[in-house]
Amino acid sequence: MTWKTLQQYLRDVEKLPAGSPRAVFRAGRDVELLSDAEAELALQMCDDRNLTVHTYDEALARHIYSHLGSYAELLRACLRRIEERLASSA
């Protein structure tokens, strides 16, 4: 849901098209909603998501599970920055 929120923000506020989750996170970096490191983490999150959809390997699931805390923190920070920008432009 966060990438869809970022996608809508990019379209409505920044006037930037971004279709895929990866493109959205890259554009988020371009408009400085995400740092380079955060964008890399977001891209890793996309890769992990894709792995979980097609893999039924418990070891891989545990490995990806260990990343969820940092992904949640990243997504909260992104949403907070969007809220701050919208509030400052109102």
PDB file of N, CA, C and O in Angstrom:
ATOM      1  N   MET A   1       0.811  -1.188   0.000  1.00  0.00           N
ATOM      2  CA  MET A   1       0.000   0.000   0.000  1.00  0.00           C
ATOM      3  C   MET A   1       0.864   1.265   0.000  1.00  0.00           C
ATOM      4  O   MET A   1       0.483   2.281  -0.581  1.00  0.00           O
ATOM      5  N   THR A   2       2.013   1.198   0.645  1.00  0.00           N
ATOM      6  CA  THR A   2       2.865   2.382   0.710  1.00  0.00           C
ATOM      7  C   THR A   2       3.371   2.775  -0.666  1.00  0.00           C
ATOM      8  O   THR A   2       3.414   3.961  -0.994  1.00  0.00           O
ATOM      9  N   TRP A   3       3.754   1.801  -1.471  1.00  0.00           N
ATOM     10  CA  TRP A   3       4.252   2.164  -2.793  1.00  0.00           C
ATOM     11  C   TRP A   3       3.142   2.773  -3.631  1.00  0.00           C
ATOM     12  O   TRP A   3       3.407   3.647  -4.456  1.00  0.00           O
ATOM     13  N   LYS A   4       1.919   2.336  -3.440  1.00  0.00           N
ATOM     14  CA  LYS A   4       0.787   2.930  -4.173  1.00  0.00           C
ATOM     15  C   LYS A   4       0.542   4.369  -3.711  1.00  0.00           C
ATOM     16  O   LYS A   4       0.210   5.234  -4.522  1.00  0.00           O
ATOM     17  N   THR A   5       0.705   4.625  -2.414  1.00  0.00           N
ATOM     18  CA  THR A   5       0.571   5.986  -1.893  1.00  0.00           C
ATOM     19  C   THR A   5       1.656   6.878  -2.473  1.00  0.00           C
ATOM     20  O   THR A   5       1.388   8.002  -2.899  1.00  0.00           O
ATOM     21  N   LEU A   6       2.879   6.370  -2.488  1.00  0.00           N
ATOM     22  CA  LEU A   6       3.985   7.121  -3.074  1.00  0.00           C
ATOM     23  C   LEU A   6       3.746   7.347  -4.559  1.00  0.00           C
ATOM     24  O   LEU A   6       4.018   8.431  -5.073  1.00  0.00           O
ATOM     25  N   GLN A   7       3.245   6.343  -5.244  1.00  0.00           N
ATOM     26  CA  GLN A   7       2.938   6.472  -6.666  1.00  0.00           C
ATOM     27  C   GLN A   7       1.921   7.589  -6.909  1.00  0.00           C
ATOM     28  O   GLN A   7       2.095   8.401  -7.818  1.00  0.00           O
ATOM     29  N   GLN A   8       0.876   7.631  -6.111  1.00  0.00           N
ATOM     30  CA  GLN A   8      -0.150   8.662  -6.258  1.00  0.00           C
ATOM     31  C   GLN A   8       0.422  10.042  -5.960  1.00  0.00           C
ATOM     32  O   GLN A   8       0.121  11.001  -6.669  1.00  0.00           O
ATOM     33  N   TYR A   9       1.240  10.152  -4.922  1.00  0.00           N
ATOM     34  CA  TYR A   9       1.902  11.417  -4.597  1.00  0.00           C
ATOM     35  C   TYR A   9       2.756  11.876  -5.780  1.00  0.00           C
ATOM     36  O   TYR A   9       2.698  13.039  -6.180  1.00  0.00           O
ATOM     37  N   LEU A  10       3.537  10.968  -6.329  1.00  0.00           N
ATOM     38  CA  LEU A  10       4.400  11.332  -7.456  1.00  0.00           C
ATOM     39  C   LEU A  10       3.585  11.827  -8.640  1.00  0.00           C
ATOM     40  O   LEU A  10       3.969  12.795  -9.297  1.00  0.00           O
ATOM     41  N   ARG A  11       2.470  11.176  -8.917  1.00  0.00           N
ATOM     42  CA  ARG A  11       1.619  11.586 -10.038  1.00  0.00           C
ATOM     43  C   ARG A  11       0.937  12.927  -9.768  1.00  0.00           C
ATOM     44  O   ARG A  11       0.966  13.827 -10.607  1.00  0.00           O
ATOM     45  N   ASP A  12       0.328  13.050  -8.596  1.00  0.00           N
ATOM     46  CA  ASP A  12      -0.491  14.226  -8.303  1.00  0.00           C
ATOM     47  C   ASP A  12       0.315  15.466  -7.950  1.00  0.00           C
ATOM     48  O   ASP A  12      -0.027  16.567  -8.380  1.00  0.00           O
ATOM     49  N   VAL A  13       1.363  15.305  -7.184  1.00  0.00           N
ATOM     50  CA  VAL A  13       2.122  16.448  -6.673  1.00  0.00           C
ATOM     51  C   VAL A  13       3.356  16.728  -7.515  1.00  0.00           C
ATOM     52  O   VAL A  13       3.597  17.870  -7.909  1.00  0.00           O
ATOM     53  N   GLU A  14       4.129  15.706  -7.788  1.00  0.00           N
ATOM     54  CA  GLU A  14       5.388  15.885  -8.509  1.00  0.00           C
ATOM     55  C   GLU A  14       5.217  15.808 -10.026  1.00  0.00           C
ATOM     56  O   GLU A  14       6.128  16.153 -10.779  1.00  0.00           O
ATOM     57  N   LYS A  15       4.040  15.352 -10.469  1.00  0.00           N
ATOM     58  CA  LYS A  15       3.740  15.202 -11.901  1.00  0.00           C
ATOM     59  C   LYS A  15       4.714  14.247 -12.595  1.00  0.00           C
ATOM     60  O   LYS A  15       5.140  14.480 -13.727  1.00  0.00           O
ATOM     61  N   LEU A  16       5.049  13.178 -11.893  1.00  0.00           N
ATOM     62  CA  LEU A  16       5.967  12.169 -12.415  1.00  0.00           C
ATOM     63  C   LEU A  16       5.239  10.842 -12.592  1.00  0.00           C
ATOM     64  O   LEU A  16       4.601  10.356 -11.658  1.00  0.00           O
ATOM     65  N   PRO A  17       5.327  10.264 -13.763  1.00  0.00           N
ATOM     66  CA  PRO A  17       4.743   8.933 -13.946  1.00  0.00           C
ATOM     67  C   PRO A  17       5.684   7.862 -13.404  1.00  0.00           C
ATOM     68  O   PRO A  17       6.895   7.936 -13.612  1.00  0.00           O
ATOM     69  N   ALA A  18       5.151   6.901 -12.734  1.00  0.00           N
ATOM     70  CA  ALA A  18       5.927   5.767 -12.245  1.00  0.00           C
ATOM     71  C   ALA A  18       4.969   4.593 -12.129  1.00  0.00           C
ATOM     72  O   ALA A  18       4.016   4.631 -11.351  1.00  0.00           O
ATOM     73  N   GLY A  19       5.226   3.557 -12.902  1.00  0.00           N
ATOM     74  CA  GLY A  19       4.278   2.456 -12.962  1.00  0.00           C
ATOM     75  C   GLY A  19       4.542   1.311 -12.022  1.00  0.00           C
ATOM     76  O   GLY A  19       3.626   0.856 -11.337  1.00  0.00           O
ATOM     77  N   SER A  20       5.759   0.835 -11.968  1.00  0.00           N
ATOM     78  CA  SER A  20       6.073  -0.340 -11.163  1.00  0.00           C
ATOM     79  C   SER A  20       6.571   0.074  -9.778  1.00  0.00           C
ATOM     80  O   SER A  20       6.990   1.215  -9.587  1.00  0.00           O
ATOM     81  N   PRO A  21       6.528  -0.835  -8.825  1.00  0.00           N
ATOM     82  CA  PRO A  21       7.070  -0.502  -7.507  1.00  0.00           C
ATOM     83  C   PRO A  21       8.525  -0.034  -7.571  1.00  0.00           C
ATOM     84  O   PRO A  21       8.898   0.926  -6.897  1.00  0.00           O
ATOM     85  N   ARG A  22       9.334  -0.699  -8.367  1.00  0.00           N
ATOM     86  CA  ARG A  22      10.744  -0.312  -8.481  1.00  0.00           C
ATOM     87  C   ARG A  22      10.878   1.108  -9.030  1.00  0.00           C
ATOM     88  O   ARG A  22      11.672   1.901  -8.523  1.00  0.00           O
ATOM     89  N   ALA A  23      10.106   1.424 -10.061  1.00  0.00           N
ATOM     90  CA  ALA A  23      10.153   2.772 -10.644  1.00  0.00           C
ATOM     91  C   ALA A  23       9.677   3.816  -9.645  1.00  0.00           C
ATOM     92  O   ALA A  23      10.211   4.924  -9.597  1.00  0.00           O
ATOM     93  N   VAL A  24       8.679   3.464  -8.852  1.00  0.00           N
ATOM     94  CA  VAL A  24       8.151   4.381  -7.842  1.00  0.00           C
ATOM     95  C   VAL A  24       9.212   4.687  -6.790  1.00  0.00           C
ATOM     96  O   VAL A  24       9.407   5.846  -6.426  1.00  0.00           O
ATOM     97  N   PHE A  25       9.887   3.672  -6.308  1.00  0.00           N
ATOM     98  CA  PHE A  25      10.908   3.909  -5.283  1.00  0.00           C
ATOM     99  C   PHE A  25      12.098   4.684  -5.853  1.00  0.00           C
ATOM    100  O   PHE A  25      12.693   5.505  -5.155  1.00  0.00           O
ATOM    101  N   ARG A  26      12.442   4.431  -7.099  1.00  0.00           N
ATOM    102  CA  ARG A  26      13.518   5.213  -7.720  1.00  0.00           C
ATOM    103  C   ARG A  26      13.109   6.683  -7.853  1.00  0.00           C
ATOM    104  O   ARG A  26      13.903   7.584  -7.583  1.00  0.00           O
ATOM    105  N   ALA A  27      11.869   6.912  -8.269  1.00  0.00           N
ATOM    106  CA  ALA A  27      11.381   8.290  -8.385  1.00  0.00           C
ATOM    107  C   ALA A  27      11.304   8.948  -7.014  1.00  0.00           C
ATOM    108  O   ALA A  27      11.560  10.145  -6.885  1.00  0.00           O
ATOM    109  N   GLY A  28      10.953   8.175  -5.990  1.00  0.00           N
ATOM    110  CA  GLY A  28      10.942   8.704  -4.623  1.00  0.00           C
ATOM    111  C   GLY A  28      12.319   9.198  -4.213  1.00  0.00           C
ATOM    112  O   GLY A  28      12.447  10.196  -3.504  1.00  0.00           O
ATOM    113  N   ARG A  29      13.339   8.497  -4.662  1.00  0.00           N
ATOM    114  CA  ARG A  29      14.714   8.949  -4.414  1.00  0.00           C
ATOM    115  C   ARG A  29      14.994  10.227  -5.213  1.00  0.00           C
ATOM    116  O   ARG A  29      15.627  11.152  -4.705  1.00  0.00           O
ATOM    117  N   ASP A  30      14.528  10.273  -6.445  1.00  0.00           N
ATOM    118  CA  ASP A  30      14.783  11.437  -7.305  1.00  0.00           C
ATOM    119  C   ASP A  30      14.188  12.722  -6.735  1.00  0.00           C
ATOM    120  O   ASP A  30      14.750  13.803  -6.910  1.00  0.00           O
ATOM    121  N   VAL A  31      13.041  12.601  -6.047  1.00  0.00           N
ATOM    122  CA  VAL A  31      12.415  13.800  -5.455  1.00  0.00           C
ATOM    123  C   VAL A  31      12.788  13.951  -3.979  1.00  0.00           C
ATOM    124  O   VAL A  31      12.202  14.758  -3.257  1.00  0.00           O
ATOM    125  N   GLU A  32      13.768  13.166  -3.548  1.00  0.00           N
ATOM    126  CA  GLU A  32      14.349  13.247  -2.213  1.00  0.00           C
ATOM    127  C   GLU A  32      13.384  12.896  -1.077  1.00  0.00           C
ATOM    128  O   GLU A  32      13.506  13.402   0.039  1.00  0.00           O
ATOM    129  N   LEU A  33      12.427  12.023  -1.385  1.00  0.00           N
ATOM    130  CA  LEU A  33      11.612  11.442  -0.308  1.00  0.00           C
ATOM    131  C   LEU A  33      12.345  10.257   0.298  1.00  0.00           C
ATOM    132  O   LEU A  33      12.078   9.873   1.437  1.00  0.00           O
ATOM    133  N   LEU A  34      13.257   9.683  -0.452  1.00  0.00           N
ATOM    134  CA  LEU A  34      14.080   8.573   0.011  1.00  0.00           C
ATOM    135  C   LEU A  34      15.539   8.913  -0.254  1.00  0.00           C
ATOM    136  O   LEU A  34      15.874   9.512  -1.276  1.00  0.00           O
ATOM    137  N   SER A  35      16.392   8.528   0.668  1.00  0.00           N
ATOM    138  CA  SER A  35      17.833   8.666   0.442  1.00  0.00           C
ATOM    139  C   SER A  35      18.269   7.550  -0.516  1.00  0.00           C
ATOM    140  O   SER A  35      17.491   6.649  -0.830  1.00  0.00           O
ATOM    141  N   ASP A  36      19.506   7.623  -0.967  1.00  0.00           N
ATOM    142  CA  ASP A  36      20.034   6.558  -1.818  1.00  0.00           C
ATOM    143  C   ASP A  36      19.977   5.211  -1.097  1.00  0.00           C
ATOM    144  O   ASP A  36      19.569   4.203  -1.674  1.00  0.00           O
ATOM    145  N   ALA A  37      20.389   5.208   0.167  1.00  0.00           N
ATOM    146  CA  ALA A  37      20.380   3.960   0.948  1.00  0.00           C
ATOM    147  C   ALA A  37      18.956   3.437   1.138  1.00  0.00           C
ATOM    148  O   ALA A  37      18.719   2.231   1.062  1.00  0.00           O
ATOM    149  N   GLU A  38      18.018   4.340   1.385  1.00  0.00           N
ATOM    150  CA  GLU A  38      16.619   3.917   1.553  1.00  0.00           C
ATOM    151  C   GLU A  38      16.055   3.376   0.246  1.00  0.00           C
ATOM    152  O   GLU A  38      15.306   2.399   0.253  1.00  0.00           O
ATOM    153  N   ALA A  39      16.403   3.994  -0.861  1.00  0.00           N
ATOM    154  CA  ALA A  39      15.940   3.498  -2.161  1.00  0.00           C
ATOM    155  C   ALA A  39      16.491   2.103  -2.425  1.00  0.00           C
ATOM    156  O   ALA A  39      15.777   1.234  -2.926  1.00  0.00           O
ATOM    157  N   GLU A  40      17.758   1.890  -2.089  1.00  0.00           N
ATOM    158  CA  GLU A  40      18.343   0.553  -2.245  1.00  0.00           C
ATOM    159  C   GLU A  40      17.614  -0.467  -1.378  1.00  0.00           C
ATOM    160  O   GLU A  40      17.350  -1.586  -1.820  1.00  0.00           O
ATOM    161  N   LEU A  41      17.289  -0.088  -0.151  1.00  0.00           N
ATOM    162  CA  LEU A  41      16.550  -0.978   0.740  1.00  0.00           C
ATOM    163  C   LEU A  41      15.165  -1.273   0.169  1.00  0.00           C
ATOM    164  O   LEU A  41      14.691  -2.407   0.234  1.00  0.00           O
ATOM    165  N   ALA A  42      14.523  -0.258  -0.385  1.00  0.00           N
ATOM    166  CA  ALA A  42      13.201  -0.451  -0.989  1.00  0.00           C
ATOM    167  C   ALA A  42      13.280  -1.404  -2.179  1.00  0.00           C
ATOM    168  O   ALA A  42      12.394  -2.238  -2.366  1.00  0.00           O
ATOM    169  N   LEU A  43      14.326  -1.284  -2.974  1.00  0.00           N
ATOM    170  CA  LEU A  43      14.492  -2.192  -4.111  1.00  0.00           C
ATOM    171  C   LEU A  43      14.756  -3.616  -3.627  1.00  0.00           C
ATOM    172  O   LEU A  43      14.284  -4.575  -4.238  1.00  0.00           O
ATOM    173  N   GLN A  44      15.504  -3.759  -2.541  1.00  0.00           N
ATOM    174  CA  GLN A  44      15.719  -5.079  -1.949  1.00  0.00           C
ATOM    175  C   GLN A  44      14.395  -5.649  -1.439  1.00  0.00           C
ATOM    176  O   GLN A  44      14.139  -6.847  -1.560  1.00  0.00           O
ATOM    177  N   MET A  45      13.565  -4.788  -0.874  1.00  0.00           N
ATOM    178  CA  MET A  45      12.252  -5.210  -0.399  1.00  0.00           C
ATOM    179  C   MET A  45      11.420  -5.750  -1.570  1.00  0.00           C
ATOM    180  O   MET A  45      10.741  -6.767  -1.433  1.00  0.00           O
ATOM    181  N   CYS A  46      11.477  -5.076  -2.703  1.00  0.00           N
ATOM    182  CA  CYS A  46      10.760  -5.551  -3.893  1.00  0.00           C
ATOM    183  C   CYS A  46      11.271  -6.923  -4.319  1.00  0.00           C
ATOM    184  O   CYS A  46      10.486  -7.813  -4.646  1.00  0.00           O
ATOM    185  N   ASP A  47      12.585  -7.087  -4.313  1.00  0.00           N
ATOM    186  CA  ASP A  47      13.163  -8.389  -4.670  1.00  0.00           C
ATOM    187  C   ASP A  47      12.710  -9.465  -3.694  1.00  0.00           C
ATOM    188  O   ASP A  47      12.339 -10.564  -4.109  1.00  0.00           O
ATOM    189  N   ASP A  48      12.736  -9.158  -2.404  1.00  0.00           N
ATOM    190  CA  ASP A  48      12.302 -10.125  -1.400  1.00  0.00           C
ATOM    191  C   ASP A  48      10.836 -10.490  -1.585  1.00  0.00           C
ATOM    192  O   ASP A  48      10.455 -11.654  -1.463  1.00  0.00           O
ATOM    193  N   ARG A  49      10.031  -9.498  -1.876  1.00  0.00           N
ATOM    194  CA  ARG A  49       8.606  -9.774  -2.113  1.00  0.00           C
ATOM    195  C   ARG A  49       8.436 -10.733  -3.286  1.00  0.00           C
ATOM    196  O   ARG A  49       7.648 -11.676  -3.215  1.00  0.00           O
ATOM    197  N   ASN A  50       9.173 -10.490  -4.359  1.00  0.00           N
ATOM    198  CA  ASN A  50       9.081 -11.367  -5.524  1.00  0.00           C
ATOM    199  C   ASN A  50       9.544 -12.779  -5.209  1.00  0.00           C
ATOM    200  O   ASN A  50       8.978 -13.745  -5.720  1.00  0.00           O
ATOM    201  N   LEU A  51      10.563 -12.911  -4.377  1.00  0.00           N
ATOM    202  CA  LEU A  51      11.032 -14.237  -3.990  1.00  0.00           C
ATOM    203  C   LEU A  51       9.993 -14.995  -3.174  1.00  0.00           C
ATOM    204  O   LEU A  51       9.835 -16.204  -3.345  1.00  0.00           O
ATOM    205  N   THR A  52       9.295 -14.309  -2.304  1.00  0.00           N
ATOM    206  CA  THR A  52       8.323 -14.997  -1.444  1.00  0.00           C
ATOM    207  C   THR A  52       7.105 -15.476  -2.223  1.00  0.00           C
ATOM    208  O   THR A  52       6.454 -16.442  -1.824  1.00  0.00           O
ATOM    209  N   VAL A  53       6.800 -14.823  -3.305  1.00  0.00           N
ATOM    210  CA  VAL A  53       5.624 -15.201  -4.088  1.00  0.00           C
ATOM    211  C   VAL A  53       5.821 -16.546  -4.777  1.00  0.00           C
ATOM    212  O   VAL A  53       4.867 -17.307  -4.943  1.00  0.00           O
ATOM    213  N   HIS A  54       7.038 -16.836  -5.171  1.00  0.00           N
ATOM    214  CA  HIS A  54       7.289 -18.025  -5.986  1.00  0.00           C
ATOM    215  C   HIS A  54       8.150 -19.080  -5.292  1.00  0.00           C
ATOM    216  O   HIS A  54       8.538 -20.066  -5.919  1.00  0.00           O
ATOM    217  N   THR A  55       8.446 -18.892  -4.042  1.00  0.00           N
ATOM    218  CA  THR A  55       9.335 -19.812  -3.338  1.00  0.00           C
ATOM    219  C   THR A  55       8.649 -20.324  -2.081  1.00  0.00           C
ATOM    220  O   THR A  55       7.975 -19.576  -1.372  1.00  0.00           O
ATOM    221  N   TYR A  56       8.830 -21.595  -1.825  1.00  0.00           N
ATOM    222  CA  TYR A  56       8.269 -22.200  -0.623  1.00  0.00           C
ATOM    223  C   TYR A  56       9.392 -22.810   0.207  1.00  0.00           C
ATOM    224  O   TYR A  56       9.295 -23.945   0.674  1.00  0.00           O
ATOM    225  N   ASP A  57      10.448 -22.041   0.380  1.00  0.00           N
ATOM    226  CA  ASP A  57      11.642 -22.466   1.094  1.00  0.00           C
ATOM    227  C   ASP A  57      11.640 -21.815   2.472  1.00  0.00           C
ATOM    228  O   ASP A  57      11.691 -20.590   2.587  1.00  0.00           O
ATOM    229  N   GLU A  58      11.579 -22.637   3.515  1.00  0.00           N
ATOM    230  CA  GLU A  58      11.473 -22.091   4.866  1.00  0.00           C
ATOM    231  C   GLU A  58      12.698 -21.260   5.254  1.00  0.00           C
ATOM    232  O   GLU A  58      12.557 -20.242   5.933  1.00  0.00           O
ATOM    233  N   ALA A  59      13.876 -21.670   4.843  1.00  0.00           N
ATOM    234  CA  ALA A  59      15.088 -20.912   5.169  1.00  0.00           C
ATOM    235  C   ALA A  59      15.036 -19.523   4.525  1.00  0.00           C
ATOM    236  O   ALA A  59      15.398 -18.527   5.152  1.00  0.00           O
ATOM    237  N   LEU A  60      14.591 -19.468   3.294  1.00  0.00           N
ATOM    238  CA  LEU A  60      14.458 -18.177   2.614  1.00  0.00           C
ATOM    239  C   LEU A  60      13.401 -17.328   3.307  1.00  0.00           C
ATOM    240  O   LEU A  60      13.593 -16.126   3.486  1.00  0.00           O
ATOM    241  N   ALA A  61      12.306 -17.929   3.692  1.00  0.00           N
ATOM    242  CA  ALA A  61      11.252 -17.197   4.389  1.00  0.00           C
ATOM    243  C   ALA A  61      11.767 -16.606   5.698  1.00  0.00           C
ATOM    244  O   ALA A  61      11.452 -15.462   6.028  1.00  0.00           O
ATOM    245  N   ARG A  62      12.539 -17.359   6.427  1.00  0.00           N
ATOM    246  CA  ARG A  62      13.113 -16.856   7.684  1.00  0.00           C
ATOM    247  C   ARG A  62      14.088 -15.709   7.422  1.00  0.00           C
ATOM    248  O   ARG A  62      14.118 -14.726   8.162  1.00  0.00           O
ATOM    249  N   HIS A  63      14.876 -15.846   6.370  1.00  0.00           N
ATOM    250  CA  HIS A  63      15.827 -14.791   6.015  1.00  0.00           C
ATOM    251  C   HIS A  63      15.079 -13.494   5.675  1.00  0.00           C
ATOM    252  O   HIS A  63      15.444 -12.423   6.158  1.00  0.00           O
ATOM    253  N   ILE A  64      14.062 -13.590   4.865  1.00  0.00           N
ATOM    254  CA  ILE A  64      13.278 -12.412   4.492  1.00  0.00           C
ATOM    255  C   ILE A  64      12.550 -11.848   5.709  1.00  0.00           C
ATOM    256  O   ILE A  64      12.459 -10.632   5.872  1.00  0.00           O
ATOM    257  N   TYR A  65      12.039 -12.720   6.552  1.00  0.00           N
ATOM    258  CA  TYR A  65      11.365 -12.288   7.772  1.00  0.00           C
ATOM    259  C   TYR A  65      12.288 -11.412   8.622  1.00  0.00           C
ATOM    260  O   TYR A  65      11.832 -10.460   9.255  1.00  0.00           O
ATOM    261  N   SER A  66      13.563 -11.729   8.637  1.00  0.00           N
ATOM    262  CA  SER A  66      14.509 -10.951   9.440  1.00  0.00           C
ATOM    263  C   SER A  66      14.658  -9.516   8.935  1.00  0.00           C
ATOM    264  O   SER A  66      15.157  -8.658   9.663  1.00  0.00           O
ATOM    265  N   HIS A  67      14.237  -9.248   7.715  1.00  0.00           N
ATOM    266  CA  HIS A  67      14.326  -7.904   7.137  1.00  0.00           C
ATOM    267  C   HIS A  67      13.070  -7.065   7.382  1.00  0.00           C
ATOM    268  O   HIS A  67      13.089  -5.856   7.152  1.00  0.00           O
ATOM    269  N   LEU A  68      12.004  -7.672   7.833  1.00  0.00           N
ATOM    270  CA  LEU A  68      10.712  -6.975   7.905  1.00  0.00           C
ATOM    271  C   LEU A  68      10.734  -5.737   8.790  1.00  0.00           C
ATOM    272  O   LEU A  68      10.068  -4.752   8.472  1.00  0.00           O
ATOM    273  N   GLY A  69      11.473  -5.757   9.879  1.00  0.00           N
ATOM    274  CA  GLY A  69      11.552  -4.591  10.758  1.00  0.00           C
ATOM    275  C   GLY A  69      12.130  -3.386  10.040  1.00  0.00           C
ATOM    276  O   GLY A  69      11.609  -2.278  10.167  1.00  0.00           O
ATOM    277  N   SER A  70      13.201  -3.590   9.287  1.00  0.00           N
ATOM    278  CA  SER A  70      13.803  -2.466   8.565  1.00  0.00           C
ATOM    279  C   SER A  70      12.903  -2.005   7.425  1.00  0.00           C
ATOM    280  O   SER A  70      12.871  -0.816   7.108  1.00  0.00           O
ATOM    281  N   TYR A  71      12.182  -2.918   6.813  1.00  0.00           N
ATOM    282  CA  TYR A  71      11.245  -2.523   5.755  1.00  0.00           C
ATOM    283  C   TYR A  71      10.104  -1.694   6.343  1.00  0.00           C
ATOM    284  O   TYR A  71       9.714  -0.677   5.770  1.00  0.00           O
ATOM    285  N   ALA A  72       9.576  -2.123   7.472  1.00  0.00           N
ATOM    286  CA  ALA A  72       8.484  -1.373   8.113  1.00  0.00           C
ATOM    287  C   ALA A  72       8.944   0.030   8.491  1.00  0.00           C
ATOM    288  O   ALA A  72       8.210   0.998   8.291  1.00  0.00           O
ATOM    289  N   GLU A  73      10.143   0.145   9.032  1.00  0.00           N
ATOM    290  CA  GLU A  73      10.699   1.451   9.400  1.00  0.00           C
ATOM    291  C   GLU A  73      10.851   2.340   8.161  1.00  0.00           C
ATOM    292  O   GLU A  73      10.523   3.526   8.197  1.00  0.00           O
ATOM    293  N   LEU A  74      11.342   1.767   7.081  1.00  0.00           N
ATOM    294  CA  LEU A  74      11.488   2.495   5.825  1.00  0.00           C
ATOM    295  C   LEU A  74      10.141   3.019   5.323  1.00  0.00           C
ATOM    296  O   LEU A  74      10.025   4.182   4.936  1.00  0.00           O
ATOM    297  N   LEU A  75       9.140   2.164   5.334  1.00  0.00           N
ATOM    298  CA  LEU A  75       7.825   2.553   4.814  1.00  0.00           C
ATOM    299  C   LEU A  75       7.178   3.623   5.686  1.00  0.00           C
ATOM    300  O   LEU A  75       6.544   4.543   5.168  1.00  0.00           O
ATOM    301  N   ARG A  76       7.331   3.512   7.003  1.00  0.00           N
ATOM    302  CA  ARG A  76       6.802   4.554   7.900  1.00  0.00           C
ATOM    303  C   ARG A  76       7.481   5.892   7.632  1.00  0.00           C
ATOM    304  O   ARG A  76       6.817   6.929   7.604  1.00  0.00           O
ATOM    305  N   ALA A  77       8.786   5.879   7.436  1.00  0.00           N
ATOM    306  CA  ALA A  77       9.526   7.121   7.164  1.00  0.00           C
ATOM    307  C   ALA A  77       9.066   7.742   5.852  1.00  0.00           C
ATOM    308  O   ALA A  77       8.904   8.959   5.763  1.00  0.00           O
ATOM    309  N   CYS A  78       8.858   6.929   4.855  1.00  0.00           N
ATOM    310  CA  CYS A  78       8.397   7.436   3.554  1.00  0.00           C
ATOM    311  C   CYS A  78       7.021   8.087   3.688  1.00  0.00           C
ATOM    312  O   CYS A  78       6.798   9.187   3.183  1.00  0.00           O
ATOM    313  N   LEU A  79       6.112   7.411   4.361  1.00  0.00           N
ATOM    314  CA  LEU A  79       4.767   7.968   4.552  1.00  0.00           C
ATOM    315  C   LEU A  79       4.806   9.265   5.359  1.00  0.00           C
ATOM    316  O   LEU A  79       4.079  10.212   5.058  1.00  0.00           O
ATOM    317  N   ARG A  80       5.652   9.302   6.378  1.00  0.00           N
ATOM    318  CA  ARG A  80       5.784  10.502   7.201  1.00  0.00           C
ATOM    319  C   ARG A  80       6.279  11.680   6.351  1.00  0.00           C
ATOM    320  O   ARG A  80       5.787  12.799   6.492  1.00  0.00           O
ATOM    321  N   ARG A  81       7.234  11.429   5.488  1.00  0.00           N
ATOM    322  CA  ARG A  81       7.760  12.500   4.630  1.00  0.00           C
ATOM    323  C   ARG A  81       6.715  12.996   3.642  1.00  0.00           C
ATOM    324  O   ARG A  81       6.634  14.193   3.367  1.00  0.00           O
ATOM    325  N   ILE A  82       5.923  12.085   3.113  1.00  0.00           N
ATOM    326  CA  ILE A  82       4.835  12.496   2.218  1.00  0.00           C
ATOM    327  C   ILE A  82       3.856  13.384   2.982  1.00  0.00           C
ATOM    328  O   ILE A  82       3.461  14.441   2.491  1.00  0.00           O
ATOM    329  N   GLU A  83       3.464  12.958   4.180  1.00  0.00           N
ATOM    330  CA  GLU A  83       2.543  13.752   5.006  1.00  0.00           C
ATOM    331  C   GLU A  83       3.122  15.133   5.299  1.00  0.00           C
ATOM    332  O   GLU A  83       2.412  16.136   5.224  1.00  0.00           O
ATOM    333  N   GLU A  84       4.401  15.183   5.628  1.00  0.00           N
ATOM    334  CA  GLU A  84       5.044  16.464   5.933  1.00  0.00           C
ATOM    335  C   GLU A  84       5.042  17.376   4.715  1.00  0.00           C
ATOM    336  O   GLU A  84       4.763  18.569   4.836  1.00  0.00           O
ATOM    337  N   ARG A  85       5.346  16.835   3.555  1.00  0.00           N
ATOM    338  CA  ARG A  85       5.350  17.663   2.346  1.00  0.00           C
ATOM    339  C   ARG A  85       3.951  18.161   2.008  1.00  0.00           C
ATOM    340  O   ARG A  85       3.770  19.315   1.618  1.00  0.00           O
ATOM    341  N   LEU A  86       2.978  17.293   2.157  1.00  0.00           N
ATOM    342  CA  LEU A  86       1.602  17.715   1.862  1.00  0.00           C
ATOM    343  C   LEU A  86       1.142  18.786   2.855  1.00  0.00           C
ATOM    344  O   LEU A  86       0.466  19.743   2.477  1.00  0.00           O
ATOM    345  N   ALA A  87       1.509  18.620   4.105  1.00  0.00           N
ATOM    346  CA  ALA A  87       1.113  19.611   5.123  1.00  0.00           C
ATOM    347  C   ALA A  87       1.789  20.955   4.866  1.00  0.00           C
ATOM    348  O   ALA A  87       1.172  22.004   5.051  1.00  0.00           O
ATOM    349  N   SER A  88       3.039  20.932   4.446  1.00  0.00           N
ATOM    350  CA  SER A  88       3.751  22.190   4.222  1.00  0.00           C
ATOM    351  C   SER A  88       3.308  22.898   2.947  1.00  0.00           C
ATOM    352  O   SER A  88       3.514  24.103   2.799  1.00  0.00           O
ATOM    353  N   SER A  89       2.707  22.161   2.036  1.00  0.00           N
ATOM    354  CA  SER A  89       2.239  22.785   0.794  1.00  0.00           C
ATOM    355  C   SER A  89       0.790  23.238   0.872  1.00  0.00           C
ATOM    356  O   SER A  89       0.291  23.892  -0.044  1.00  0.00           O
ATOM    357  N   ALA A  90       0.107  22.892   1.972  1.00  0.00           N
ATOM    358  CA  ALA A  90      -1.309  23.264   2.119  1.00  0.00           C
ATOM    359  C   ALA A  90      -1.470  24.697   2.579  1.00  0.00           C
ATOM    360  O   ALA A  90      -2.594  25.167   2.752  1.00  0.00           O
TER     361      ALA A  90
END
